[in-house]
Amino acid sequence: MEQIELKNKILTAINELPFEKLKLALNFLKDLQCSNEEETQFLLKDPEFKKEYLQAKKEIRQGKTVKWKDIKRNV
């Protein structure tokens, strides 16, 4: 996939996100900018991480999530 095509797909996905997910996406992108490239590559090459990440994405799409207000504690 070419860089321009990839950027267009990213922009399309961003345009389809609801506001709350846009905030999460921005935070994730900022983390990627600040993260150590070596750490990022380590995670991306770890088959267990990739497996768990893909499973988490699947569960989110299926609505198998817990609301923050249901698990937060008053500290």
C-alpha positions in Angstrom: 0.0 0.0 0.0 1.3 3.4 -1.0 1.8 6.1 1.6 -0.9 8.4 0.0 -3.4 5.5 -0.1 -2.7 4.7 3.5 -3.1 8.3 4.6 -6.4 8.5 2.7 -7.7 5.4 4.5 -6.6 6.8 7.8 -8.4 10.1 7.1 -11.5 8.3 6.0 -11.6 6.2 9.2 -11.1 9.4 11.3 -13.9 11.2 9.5 -16.3 8.3 10.4 -15.4 8.3 14.1 -17.8 9.7 16.7 -16.4 12.6 18.8 -15.5 10.5 21.9 -13.5 8.1 19.8 -11.7 11.0 18.1 -10.3 12.0 21.4 -9.1 8.4 22.0 -7.6 8.3 18.5 -5.8 11.6 19.1 -4.3 10.4 22.4 -3.2 7.2 20.7 -1.5 9.1 17.9 0.2 11.4 20.4 1.5 8.3 22.2 2.9 6.9 19.0 4.7 10.2 18.3 6.2 10.2 21.8 7.0 6.5 22.1 10.4 5.1 21.7 10.6 3.5 18.2 12.4 0.5 19.6 9.6 -0.2 22.1 7.0 0.2 19.3 8.8 -2.3 17.1 9.2 -4.7 19.9 5.4 -4.7 20.6 4.5 -5.0 16.9 6.8 -8.0 16.5 5.5 -9.8 19.6 3.0 -12.4 18.4 1.3 -12.6 21.8 0.8 -8.8 21.9 -0.6 -8.8 18.4 -3.0 -11.7 19.2 -4.3 -9.9 22.4 -4.6 -6.6 20.5 -6.6 -8.2 17.7 -8.8 -10.0 20.2 -9.4 -6.7 22.1 -10.4 -5.0 18.9 -12.8 -7.8 18.1 -14.4 -7.6 21.6 -14.8 -3.8 21.2 -16.5 -4.2 17.9 -18.9 -6.8 19.5 -19.7 -4.4 22.3 -18.0 -6.5 24.9 -16.8 -3.6 26.9 -17.2 -2.3 30.5 -18.2 1.3 31.2 -15.6 3.3 33.1 -18.2 4.4 35.6 -18.9 0.7 36.4 -15.3 0.0 37.4 -13.9 3.3 38.7 -13.1 3.7 42.3 -13.2 6.8 44.4 -9.6 7.4 45.4 
